[in-house]
Amino acid sequence: MARKRGDILIVDDDPGMSRLLSICLESEGYKVRTADDGETAMAEALKARPDLVISDLRMEHGTTHRRSGAWRRIGNQYPQQELH
C-alpha cells in the first residue's frame, strides 16, 4: 500500500477526467476529493484545506470560480500554474 502523501482537490466538470485523475493520484497515495463546479470547490477548499488544487480553468457550465473574489482569496494560498 502506498504511503499517504497529502490531500488534493480536483475541480472539473468532466466526470471522466476527474475519475482518471483520482485513480492515478490515489494509486500514488494521495487523498483525493473532487468538485464539479466552483461553488462546491470553494466549500471543499474551505472545509478540507487541501495541499493542492487541480482545476479545469474552462469548465463548460459557465462556472467562473477562479474569477470570484472568494476563490481568488482561497487560490492565493496555493501555488498556481496554468497548463495548456
C-alpha positions, 0 to 999 in steps of 0.5 A, a space after each residue: 500500500 502506498 504511503 499517504 502523501 497529502 490531500 488534493 482537490 480536483 475541480 472539473 466538470 468532466 466526470 471522466 477526467 476527474 475519475 482518471 485523475 483520482 485513480 492515478 493520484 490515489 494509486 500514488 497515495 494521495 487523498 483525493 476529493 473532487 468538485 464539479 463546479 466552483 461553488 462546491 470547490 470553494 466549500 471543499 477548499 474551505 472545509 478540507 484545506 487541501 495541499 493542492 488544487 487541480 482545476 479545469 480553468 474552462 469548465 463548460 457550465 459557465 462556472 467562473 470560480 477562479 474569477 470570484 473574489 472568494 476563490 481568488 482569496 482561497 487560490 492565493 494560498 496555493 501555488 498556481 500554474 496554468 497548463 495548456 
